[in-house]
Amino acid sequence: MELAQSPEEELLKSRGGRLRERSAVPRPALTHAHERYMIGFDLDQLVAECRAVRASVIRLWAQKTGYADQAALREITRFNEAVDEVLADSVARYSATVERAKDLFLAVLGHDLRTPLSAVLAGASAILRSEEESNGSVKTAAIILRSGMRMSQMVADLIDFTRARLGNGVPLVRVPMDLGLAVREALQEIEAAHPHHTLRLATSGDLRGSWDSARIKQALANLIQNAVHHGTANTPITVSVSGLDGQVVLTVHNSGPPIPDKDRERIFEPLVSAAETSSPLVSPHIGLGLYIARQIVQGHGGTIGVESAELAGTTFTMSLPRQ
């Protein structure tokens, strides 16, 4: 406000143009927008915050300048509010439309990728089962199969992500089950994939309830994958399952660098890159594991959280109602 502005610059801004960068002028808006994104603001909330600031400042200024024409001040204030309301409504509709279009694109992409990927996996499996192939062919087929299985899991995560974003949620099929047995089966699969890591299981209490066994295993696998990738290799990963009144509590604990307080909620958000958080649980690659784990737990009516400290290590806790 303290800088002079020419009529040409006013006209340019009124038409949506931008002024050339002024090296002496700080750009707090850029920092502010990044900080709001980091703490979870969406575009609608960012615009609403600007509306509130402008309305509040004008109202306080009007109270201070009692000699001014109050009627004129009220009119200009209402005009600013009306313009901001139009802006907010337009931005809300535009951002919702763009987000839905992107989610639909991801859903179609994930769905269409499954067919060619299934063909790749079937071909690699056929080579592995053949006794006539050379050792080199078998090794190549094994690499293709492992890579294809990882890709298949990524496609499955992508489909789950788009389902959740489109408001359909992660589909669940609840059946009566023993959570302790499901956890043991999941740990056996993970141990086979990570033979150099030590996994320990502790169970107590009544572990029966109504859950989706495959989805619970998926959530648990996602948590353990994080523990494997970001914990210390020479310390065990401990999984505990405890039956309490009306619920079963499952925890995954590992040692390693603590998660900063400001990042503990952000790590459950999808598509968070390492540049956007200092958390050791976020890799430079796009990740959906923790986001999908939270969707699965919330779909069961439960809660998921994390505690982390330098000496105590990191513990993820899932609380699942029995029914």
Phi, psi and chi 1 to 4 in degrees:
 res  aa     phi    psi   chi1   chi2   chi3   chi4
   1 MET       -  -26.2  -69.2  176.7   63.7      -
   2 GLU   -80.5  -12.7  -65.2  175.0   -8.2      -
   3 LEU   -85.7  144.5  -66.0  173.6      -      -
   4 ALA   -69.8  146.7      -      -      -      -
   5 GLN  -134.4  126.3 -177.8  171.6  -98.4      -
   6 SER   -81.3  160.8   67.3      -      -      -
   7 PRO   -57.4  -35.3  -25.0   34.4      -      -
   8 GLU   -64.5  -40.1  -68.9   77.1   14.8      -
   9 GLU   -67.3  -38.8  -70.6  175.2  -29.1      -
  10 GLU   -60.5  -43.7  -71.1 -176.3   -3.8      -
  11 LEU   -64.7  -42.0  179.9   61.2      -      -
  12 LEU   -60.3  -45.6  176.6   63.9      -      -
  13 LYS   -66.7  -35.3  -68.6  169.5   64.1  176.6
  14 SER   -66.7  -22.7   70.5      -      -      -
  15 ARG   -97.8   12.3  -66.0  176.0  174.7  175.4
  16 GLY    86.9    7.6      -      -      -      -
  17 GLY   -82.3  170.6      -      -      -      -
  18 ARG  -119.0  142.0  -72.8 -171.3  174.7 -174.7
  19 LEU   -74.7  153.7  -57.7 -179.9      -      -
  20 ARG   -63.3  148.8  -73.9 -163.6  -62.4 -100.8
  21 GLU   -58.8  133.9  -66.5  -73.9  -15.0      -
  22 ARG  -108.6  114.3  -60.9  174.3  178.1  176.2
  23 SER   -59.3  -29.2   57.9      -      -      -
  24 ALA   -83.8   -7.2      -      -      -      -
  25 VAL  -100.9  121.4 -179.4      -      -      -
  26 PRO   -68.4  155.8   26.6  -33.7      -      -
  27 ARG  -114.9   70.0  -61.4  -61.8  -59.7  -85.0
  28 PRO   -62.9  -25.5   24.3  -34.1      -      -
  29 ALA   -61.3  -37.0      -      -      -      -
  30 LEU   -65.3  -46.7  -58.8 -179.2      -      -
  31 THR   -63.8  -42.1  -56.7      -      -      -
  32 HIS   -61.8  -45.1  177.7   78.8      -      -
  33 ALA   -63.5  -41.2      -      -      -      -
  34 HIS   -64.5  -43.6 -177.9   70.3      -      -
  35 GLU   -63.3  -40.7  -70.4  176.4  -11.6      -
  36 ARG   -64.8  -38.5  -73.0  -61.1 -179.1  -95.9
  37 TYR   -63.5  -39.6  170.9   76.7      -      -
  38 MET   -62.1  -34.0  -69.4  -73.2  -66.9      -
  39 ILE   -95.9    9.0   63.0  175.2      -      -
  40 GLY    99.4    9.2      -      -      -      -
  41 PHE   -67.5  143.8  -88.6   44.7      -      -
  42 ASP  -100.2  178.0   57.8   26.3      -      -
  43 LEU   -63.1  -37.5 -175.5   58.7      -      -
  44 ASP   -63.0  -41.5  -58.5  -21.9      -      -
  45 GLN   -68.5  -35.1  -68.5  169.9  -41.8      -
  46 LEU   -63.9  -44.5 -176.2   65.4      -      -
  47 VAL   -65.1  -41.0  172.0      -      -      -
  48 ALA   -61.8  -37.6      -      -      -      -
  49 GLU   -63.7  -42.2 -173.1  179.5   35.2      -
  50 CYS   -64.4  -39.5  -65.9      -      -      -
  51 ARG   -59.4  -45.3  -70.3  174.0   54.9 -161.8
  52 ALA   -64.5  -39.7      -      -      -      -
  53 VAL   -63.3  -47.9  167.3      -      -      -
  54 ARG   -63.7  -46.2  176.2  151.7   56.9  170.0
  55 ALA   -63.1  -40.1      -      -      -      -
  56 SER   -67.9  -43.8  -62.2      -      -      -
  57 VAL   -63.5  -45.1  168.7      -      -      -
  58 ILE   -64.2  -39.7  -68.4  177.5      -      -
  59 ARG   -64.7  -43.6 -171.8  175.3  -61.7  110.4
  60 LEU   -65.9  -38.5  -67.9  171.7      -      -
  61 TRP   -64.8  -40.2  177.4   67.8      -      -
  62 ALA   -63.7  -37.4      -      -      -      -
  63 GLN   -67.8  -35.1  -66.2  172.9   -1.1      -
  64 LYS   -75.5  -38.1 -175.5  176.5 -179.7  179.6
  65 THR   -94.0   74.7   56.8      -      -      -
  66 GLY   -65.1  -21.6      -      -      -      -
  67 TYR   -78.8  -11.2   59.6   87.8      -      -
  68 ALA   -73.1  164.4      -      -      -      -
  69 ASP   -73.2  104.0 -175.5  -15.0      -      -
  70 GLN   -63.8  -35.5  -65.8  -63.3  -43.0      -
  71 ALA   -63.7  -42.0      -      -      -      -
  72 ALA   -65.7  -39.7      -      -      -      -
  73 LEU   -63.9  -39.9  -70.6  173.9      -      -
  74 ARG   -64.8  -38.5  -76.7 -166.2  -63.3  -89.2
  75 GLU   -65.4  -45.0  -74.3 -175.5    0.4      -
  76 ILE   -68.0  -34.5 -167.8   62.3      -      -
  77 THR   -64.0  -44.7  -60.2      -      -      -
  78 ARG   -66.3  -36.1 -173.8   66.0 -166.9   94.1
  79 PHE   -62.3  -46.6  170.2   76.1      -      -
  80 ASN   -59.7  -41.9  -76.7  -30.1      -      -
  81 GLU   -64.4  -40.5  -68.8  172.9  -11.5      -
  82 ALA   -64.9  -42.8      -      -      -      -
  83 VAL   -62.5  -42.5  171.7      -      -      -
  84 ASP   -65.3  -36.4  -73.4  -20.5      -      -
  85 GLU   -63.6  -42.7  -72.7  170.4    6.4      -
  86 VAL   -62.2  -44.3  172.1      -      -      -
  87 LEU   -60.0  -46.3  171.9   63.0      -      -
  88 ALA   -63.6  -44.0      -      -      -      -
  89 ASP   -63.5  -41.2  -68.6  -17.5      -      -
  90 SER   -66.1  -44.2  -62.4      -      -      -
  91 VAL   -63.9  -41.1  168.9      -      -      -
  92 ALA   -61.3  -46.6      -      -      -      -
  93 ARG   -67.0  -42.4  174.9   60.6   62.7   87.0
  94 TYR   -63.4  -47.8  177.5   83.1      -      -
  95 SER   -65.7  -37.1   59.2      -      -      -
  96 ALA   -64.5  -40.5      -      -      -      -
  97 THR   -65.9  -43.9  -57.8      -      -      -
  98 VAL   -64.1  -44.4  170.4      -      -      -
  99 GLU   -62.7  -43.2  -72.9  -59.5  -46.3      -
 100 ARG   -65.4  -39.2 -176.1  168.3 -178.7   81.3
 101 ALA   -62.6  -41.4      -      -      -      -
 102 LYS   -65.7  -41.0  -70.2 -168.3  -63.0 -175.2
 103 ASP   -65.3  -40.5  -69.2  -21.6      -      -
 104 LEU   -64.3  -39.2  -72.9  172.8      -      -
 105 PHE   -61.8  -44.7  169.7   76.4      -      -
 106 LEU   -64.0  -38.6  -68.9  175.5      -      -
 107 ALA   -63.8  -45.7      -      -      -      -
 108 VAL   -65.1  -41.7  172.0      -      -      -
 109 LEU   -61.2  -48.2  176.2   63.6      -      -
 110 GLY   -62.0  -40.7      -      -      -      -
 111 HIS   -65.0  -44.0 -178.4  -87.5      -      -
 112 ASP   -73.4  -23.9  -69.7  -11.9      -      -
 113 LEU   -72.7  -21.8  -80.4  174.6      -      -
 114 ARG   -65.7  -35.9  -72.3 -171.8  -61.7 -178.0
 115 THR   -65.9  -54.4  -61.3      -      -      -
 116 PRO   -64.8  -32.2   21.1  -32.3      -      -
 117 LEU   -67.4  -37.9 -173.7   56.0      -      -
 118 SER   -62.6  -37.5  -63.2      -      -      -
 119 ALA   -64.4  -40.0      -      -      -      -
 120 VAL   -62.9  -45.8  171.5      -      -      -
 121 LEU   -64.9  -40.0  -67.5  174.2      -      -
 122 ALA   -64.8  -41.2      -      -      -      -
 123 GLY   -64.1  -44.1      -      -      -      -
 124 ALA   -63.6  -40.2      -      -      -      -
 125 SER   -64.6  -38.9  -62.2      -      -      -
 126 ALA   -63.9  -40.0      -      -      -      -
 127 ILE   -64.4  -41.4  -64.7  174.9      -      -
 128 LEU   -64.6  -32.6  -74.8  175.5      -      -
 129 ARG   -80.8  -14.7  -70.5 -166.9  -59.2  -92.9
 130 SER   -78.3  133.2  174.8      -      -      -
 131 GLU   -88.9   -7.8  -62.2  179.1   -3.9      -
 132 GLU   -90.3  -14.8  -60.0  176.8   -2.2      -
 133 GLU   -76.4  154.9  -62.1  -64.4  -28.3      -
 134 SER   -75.6  166.4   64.9      -      -      -
 135 ASN   -60.7  -36.3  -70.5  -23.9      -      -
 136 GLY   -64.3  -41.1      -      -      -      -
 137 SER   -65.3  -40.4  -62.2      -      -      -
 138 VAL   -64.5  -42.3  171.5      -      -      -
 139 LYS   -63.8  -40.6  -69.9 -179.9 -179.7  179.1
 140 THR   -64.3  -42.4  -58.9      -      -      -
 141 ALA   -63.0  -37.7      -      -      -      -
 142 ALA   -64.2  -40.7      -      -      -      -
 143 ILE   -64.3  -43.5  -66.1  172.7      -      -
 144 ILE   -61.4  -42.6  -65.9  172.8      -      -
 145 LEU   -64.4  -44.9 -174.1   60.6      -      -
 146 ARG   -63.4  -44.9  -73.8 -164.5  -59.5  -91.3
 147 SER   -64.9  -40.5  -60.1      -      -      -
 148 GLY   -64.3  -37.9      -      -      -      -
 149 MET   -65.8  -38.3  -68.1  177.7   65.7      -
 150 ARG   -65.3  -41.9  -74.5 -161.7  -61.1  -91.0
 151 MET   -63.2  -39.7  -67.8  170.0   61.4      -
 152 SER   -61.1  -40.2 -179.8      -      -      -
 153 GLN   -66.7  -37.2 -176.3   58.6   53.8      -
 154 MET   -64.2  -40.7  -67.6  169.1   62.6      -
 155 VAL   -64.1  -42.4  170.0      -      -      -
 156 ALA   -61.9  -41.2      -      -      -      -
 157 ASP   -64.4  -39.5  -73.7  -13.1      -      -
 158 LEU   -63.3  -41.4  179.4   59.8      -      -
 159 ILE   -65.9  -42.9  -67.3  173.2      -      -
 160 ASP   -62.1  -39.9  -73.3  -19.9      -      -
 161 PHE   -62.1  -46.5  166.8   67.5      -      -
 162 THR   -69.2  -33.8   53.0      -      -      -
 163 ARG   -61.0  -44.8  -78.7  172.2  174.6  165.4
 164 ALA   -65.6  -41.9      -      -      -      -
 165 ARG   -68.4  -31.2  -66.1  -85.5  -69.9 -178.6
 166 LEU   -82.9    2.3  -69.0  171.1      -      -
 167 GLY    90.8    2.4      -      -      -      -
 168 ASN   -86.7  -17.3  -61.3  -35.1      -      -
 169 GLY    73.4  169.3      -      -      -      -
 170 VAL   -79.0  123.7  176.3      -      -      -
 171 PRO   -65.3  137.6   22.9  -32.1      -      -
 172 LEU  -125.9  142.8  -58.3  175.5      -      -
 173 VAL  -124.1   99.6 -179.8      -      -      -
 174 ARG   -82.1  136.0  -65.9  172.7  177.6  -94.4
 175 VAL  -142.8  151.8  -65.3      -      -      -
 176 PRO   -61.2  133.4  -21.8   33.1      -      -
 177 MET  -158.9  166.9   57.4  173.7  -72.2      -
 178 ASP  -104.7  114.0 -173.9  -39.3      -      -
 179 LEU   -65.4  -30.2 -169.0   58.8      -      -
 180 GLY   -61.0  -41.5      -      -      -      -
 181 LEU   -66.1  -42.6  -64.7  177.0      -      -
 182 ALA   -61.9  -40.5      -      -      -      -
 183 VAL   -65.9  -41.1  170.4      -      -      -
 184 ARG   -60.8  -42.7  -73.1 -171.5 -179.6   91.6
 185 GLU   -63.7  -41.2  -66.9  173.6   -2.2      -
 186 ALA   -64.3  -39.9      -      -      -      -
 187 LEU   -66.4  -37.1  -71.0 -176.8      -      -
 188 GLN   -61.8  -41.0  -70.3  174.2   -2.9      -
 189 GLU   -66.3  -41.4  -63.8  173.8    1.7      -
 190 ILE   -70.8  -37.4  -63.2  171.1      -      -
 191 GLU   -62.2  -37.1  -76.0  177.5  -27.0      -
 192 ALA   -65.1  -34.5      -      -      -      -
 193 ALA   -80.8  -24.2      -      -      -      -
 194 HIS  -131.5   70.8  -59.1  -79.2      -      -
 195 PRO   -67.2  -17.2   24.7  -33.9      -      -
 196 HIS   -88.1   -1.7  -59.6  -63.0      -      -
 197 HIS  -108.5  145.1  -71.5  -93.5      -      -
 198 THR   -97.5  123.1  -58.2      -      -      -
 199 LEU  -113.1  131.3  -57.2 -179.9      -      -
 200 ARG  -120.4  143.4  -66.4  178.3  179.2  173.9
 201 LEU  -124.2  133.7  174.6   63.5      -      -
 202 ALA  -130.3  128.3      -      -      -      -
 203 THR  -126.7  151.3   61.5      -      -      -
 204 SER  -159.3  146.6   62.3      -      -      -
 205 GLY    81.6 -174.4      -      -      -      -
 206 ASP   -81.3  119.1 -177.3    4.5      -      -
 207 LEU  -108.5   19.1  -55.0 -178.7      -      -
 208 ARG   -90.0  147.7  -66.4  171.5  -62.9  178.0
 209 GLY  -178.7 -167.4      -      -      -      -
 210 SER  -117.5  107.9  178.0      -      -      -
 211 TRP  -143.7  173.2  -56.9  -71.2      -      -
 212 ASP   -92.9  106.5 -173.7  -43.4      -      -
 213 SER   -59.5  -46.1  176.6      -      -      -
 214 ALA   -63.6  -39.4      -      -      -      -
 215 ARG   -70.9  -38.3  -70.3  -62.2 -174.4  179.3
 216 ILE   -63.1  -41.6  -65.2  -61.3      -      -
 217 LYS   -61.8  -38.7  -70.2  180.0 -177.6  178.5
 218 GLN   -63.8  -45.6 -179.2 -176.9    4.0      -
 219 ALA   -62.5  -43.9      -      -      -      -
 220 LEU   -62.8  -43.1  175.1   61.0      -      -
 221 ALA   -61.2  -40.1      -      -      -      -
 222 ASN   -62.7  -40.5  -71.1  -13.2      -      -
 223 LEU   -67.6  -41.5  -65.0 -177.9      -      -
 224 ILE   -69.5  -35.3  -65.5  178.5      -      -
 225 GLN   -58.8  -41.0  -70.0  -71.8  -10.8      -
 226 ASN   -63.6  -41.8  -85.7  -62.8      -      -
 227 ALA   -64.2  -38.9      -      -      -      -
 228 VAL   -65.8  -44.5  167.1      -      -      -
 229 HIS   -75.4  -29.4  -67.6  156.5      -      -
 230 HIS  -119.7   -1.8  -56.1  -72.2      -      -
 231 GLY   -88.6  179.7      -      -      -      -
 232 THR   -86.0  138.4   53.1      -      -      -
 233 ALA   -69.5  -26.1      -      -      -      -
 234 ASN   -93.6    8.1   57.8  -14.1      -      -
 235 THR  -121.0  145.6   57.5      -      -      -
 236 PRO   -73.4  157.5   27.2  -34.5      -      -
 237 ILE  -100.5  124.1  -62.8  169.3      -      -
 238 THR  -108.4  126.0  -57.1      -      -      -
 239 VAL  -111.4  125.5  178.9      -      -      -
 240 SER  -121.6  137.1  -58.5      -      -      -
 241 VAL  -128.2  121.1 -168.6      -      -      -
 242 SER  -127.3  129.7  -56.4      -      -      -
 243 GLY   -89.6  120.6      -      -      -      -
 244 LEU  -118.6 -178.3  -54.0  176.7      -      -
 245 ASP   -66.1  114.0  -67.6  -21.9      -      -
 246 GLY    78.3   -3.4      -      -      -      -
 247 GLN  -156.0  164.2   66.4  176.4  -13.4      -
 248 VAL  -122.0  133.5  174.4      -      -      -
 249 VAL  -110.4  127.6  176.6      -      -      -
 250 LEU  -119.5  129.3 -171.5  152.3      -      -
 251 THR  -124.8  149.0   64.0      -      -      -
 252 VAL  -126.5  119.3  176.8      -      -      -
 253 HIS  -120.2  139.5  173.9  -90.7      -      -
 254 ASN  -147.2  156.5   68.3  -82.0      -      -
 255 SER   -89.7  160.6  -59.2      -      -      -
 256 GLY   147.4 -177.3      -      -      -      -
 257 PRO   -58.8  137.3  -20.3   31.3      -      -
 258 PRO   -71.1  157.1   27.7  -34.5      -      -
 259 ILE   -88.9  125.5  -52.8  170.9      -      -
 260 PRO   -58.6  146.5  -23.1   33.3      -      -
 261 ASP   -54.1  -42.1  -67.2  -16.9      -      -
 262 LYS   -69.8  -12.7   64.1 -175.3  179.9   64.3
 263 ASP  -104.1   -2.5  -68.6  -30.9      -      -
 264 ARG   -69.3  -28.8  -69.8 -178.4 -170.9  172.5
 265 GLU   -86.8  -32.3  -76.1  -58.6  -43.0      -
 266 ARG   -65.9  -28.1  -73.4  -75.2  -67.1  158.6
 267 ILE   -68.2  -15.8   61.4  174.7      -      -
 268 PHE   -89.4   -2.0  -70.6  102.9      -      -
 269 GLU   -85.7  151.2  -64.4  -61.6  -35.7      -
 270 PRO   -80.1  152.2   29.4  -34.6      -      -
 271 LEU    58.5   41.6  -48.9  178.2      -      -
 272 VAL   -95.7  126.7  177.6      -      -      -
 273 SER   -95.6  164.8   68.4      -      -      -
 274 ALA   -62.7  -27.7      -      -      -      -
 275 ALA   -71.2  -16.6      -      -      -      -
 276 GLU  -100.1   -4.4  -65.0  164.6  -15.1      -
 277 THR  -154.0  148.3  174.9      -      -      -
 278 SER   -91.3    8.0   56.9      -      -      -
 279 SER   -67.2  135.7  171.0      -      -      -
 280 PRO   -72.0   -9.1   28.2  -35.6      -      -
 281 LEU   -86.3   -1.8  -79.4  178.2      -      -
 282 VAL  -110.2  121.5  179.9      -      -      -
 283 SER   -89.8  167.8   70.8      -      -      -
 284 PRO   -67.3  -11.0  -18.3   30.4      -      -
 285 HIS   -92.3  158.9  -54.9  -72.2      -      -
 286 ILE   -65.6  132.3  -69.5  176.4      -      -
 287 GLY  -133.8  142.5      -      -      -      -
 288 LEU  -126.5   -0.5  -62.3  172.2      -      -
 289 GLY   -57.6  -52.3      -      -      -      -
 290 LEU   -69.7  -35.2  -67.0  178.9      -      -
 291 TYR   -62.2  -46.1  171.6   77.6      -      -
 292 ILE   -67.8  -38.1  -68.2  174.0      -      -
 293 ALA   -58.3  -42.9      -      -      -      -
 294 ARG   -65.6  -40.2 -177.0  174.9   63.7  175.9
 295 GLN   -61.7  -40.4  -67.0  -63.7  -43.9      -
 296 ILE   -64.6  -46.5  -68.4  171.7      -      -
 297 VAL   -64.3  -45.7  172.6      -      -      -
 298 GLN   -65.2  -33.2  -69.0  178.4  -15.8      -
 299 GLY   -63.2  -28.0      -      -      -      -
 300 HIS   -86.3    4.4  -77.2   86.9      -      -
 301 GLY    79.0   17.4      -      -      -      -
 302 GLY  -105.3 -169.8      -      -      -      -
 303 THR  -132.6  155.5   59.4      -      -      -
 304 ILE  -138.7  139.6 -175.9  171.2      -      -
 305 GLY  -152.3  176.7      -      -      -      -
 306 VAL  -141.8  141.9   60.9      -      -      -
 307 GLU  -125.1  139.3  -65.2 -179.0   -5.7      -
 308 SER  -149.2  134.2 -173.1      -      -      -
 309 ALA  -150.2  159.9      -      -      -      -
 310 GLU   -59.2  -47.0 -176.3   72.3   36.7      -
 311 LEU   -88.6  -36.3  -61.7  178.7      -      -
 312 ALA   -80.6  -18.8      -      -      -      -
 313 GLY    86.1 -164.3      -      -      -      -
 314 THR  -116.5  131.7  -61.9      -      -      -
 315 THR  -131.0  120.3  -58.2      -      -      -
 316 PHE   -93.9  137.0  -75.4   87.4      -      -
 317 THR  -126.5  124.6  -58.8      -      -      -
 318 MET  -111.3  126.5  -63.6 -167.4  -58.9      -
 319 SER  -110.9  120.1  -61.1      -      -      -
 320 LEU  -120.7  117.3  -60.6  167.8      -      -
 321 PRO   -60.4  146.6  -19.4   31.2      -      -
 322 ARG   -67.7  -33.0  -65.9 -176.8 -172.8  -84.5
 323 GLN  -121.7      -  -57.7  -66.4  -26.5      -
